[in-house]
């Protein structure tokens, strides 16, 4: 677990946290009031001096390339400066650098989840000017859009309602378990006690829930085992043995199935879990590693500290550093994997991966050309590609078949 005091696609989490609710930190839609304190405006125009500390953990080549991008940004904004501070990628530092708070940090996806849930990250929506330092409005718009990604999961749109995996307290207690299973082996032992009972009921058969379930048990860069996906979404061969997942028509139906003993758990929207007071009957799964979309596997993202004095300058720097042209330069000069469009950047150099293939793997619905080679980009690349190509319309069974075909063709 990675919460203080608490990936492919979405899911299965509840942020049990200290500090303000992440909902209160999310940017509000343009046609709605913020409902909170007014965002500070210091550094809101580039005639006001601002000096940013930017915490990054990059290889020397990538750091040098980012320094050059930063210098160009400073030339466009004479009163703004940004100091790149190398940081230990493995340190449990959050957005602190050398005991000081960094205005911007390049954090791993897990740290983004952790610090966002603790209220230490500023929603960056609205902080980036339309020119964004990207060279054109057409390049800026996707960046502005991606700056809205401040939900419960890195890679989950801010206004999305992420699903949470909830376990029936009654079912677990009846099986002699005091807490939900934490590993696949533990889940198998639990299933063996009542093979006719599904592991979890999902409120929709759109495929994304199947990926979410699989990510819960096999995320974090683990090698994909073909048998495990089939076990998750297809009926088992043993008599009376249910599939791991049982499709229900709605969140109500999924919860009711778990209540009737048809499954040990259910997957429901977080808002549903909270509004129906299900914490009395169910235990929310605390694995935040399951929350991130596949594009966040092993990923890093630029974030803004909630107590920065220069939010506008920080947003401008991020837009320049994460813009399309900058991302492509970082790949060409340092082999750093780019993403288009987002604040996500790969953790290491993968020079043999074509840029166009990487983009399509993350955003297949907006890209053209052939799909990514199986297993080259992400542990769950074929699954994500199949789901994205279908625009989310695949059932779990169809997704399993498409995934199998992808492996056979590779």
Number of C-alpha atoms within 10 A of each C-alpha: 11 14 19 12 9 15 35 32 29 30 33 30 27 24 23 16 16 13 10 13 16 20 15 13 22 22 21 18 12 8 6 7 9 15 8 9 6 7 11 13 12 15 19 15 16 15 11 14 16 22 16 20 19 25 27 23 20 19 15 11 15 21 18 16 19 22 16 13 18 20 15 13 21 15 11 12 19 13 16 23 20 20 14 20 15 16 19 12 15 8 7 9 16 21 27 16 19 11 8 9 19 24 27 28 28 26 23 25 25 25 20 25 25 25 22 27 26 20 20 21 27 21 28 25 19 16 21 24 17 18 17 25 24 21 13 11 15 11 19 23 19 15 25 26 14 22 26 22 23 28 23 32 30 29 27 23 17 24 16 15 17 23 25 27 28 29 26 26 22 16 20 19 12 10 14 11 13 10 13 21 16 13 11 14 11 12 15 14 12 19 20 12 11 18 19 18 23 25 26 28 30 30 22 21 21 21 25 25 27 26 28 27 28 23 28 28 19 23 23 18 13 13 12 18 11 12 9 15 24 20 17 24 26 19 17 15 10 9 8 12 16 24 21 28 26 26 23 20 12 16 19 14 18 24 28 16 23 25 19 10 16 21 28 29 32 33 31 28 19 22 12 15 21 11 8 10 10 15 14 9 14 23 18 25 23 22 22 23 25 29 33 31 23 27 30 27 25 19 22 24 22 27 29 23 26 20 14 20 17 23 29 23 30 30 25 23 27 28 29 25 23 27 28 22 17 20 24 19 18 25 22 16 14 22 20 24 24 27 24 26 22 25 25 26 24 21 19 15 16 14 14 8 16 12 17 17 20 22 20 22 26 25 19 23 15 11 16 12 9 10 19 25 18 19 15 15 17 25 22 29 24 27 29 28 25 24 28 20 18 16 12 16 15 19 20 25 19 18 27 25 16 18 24 17 13 19 15 9 9 10
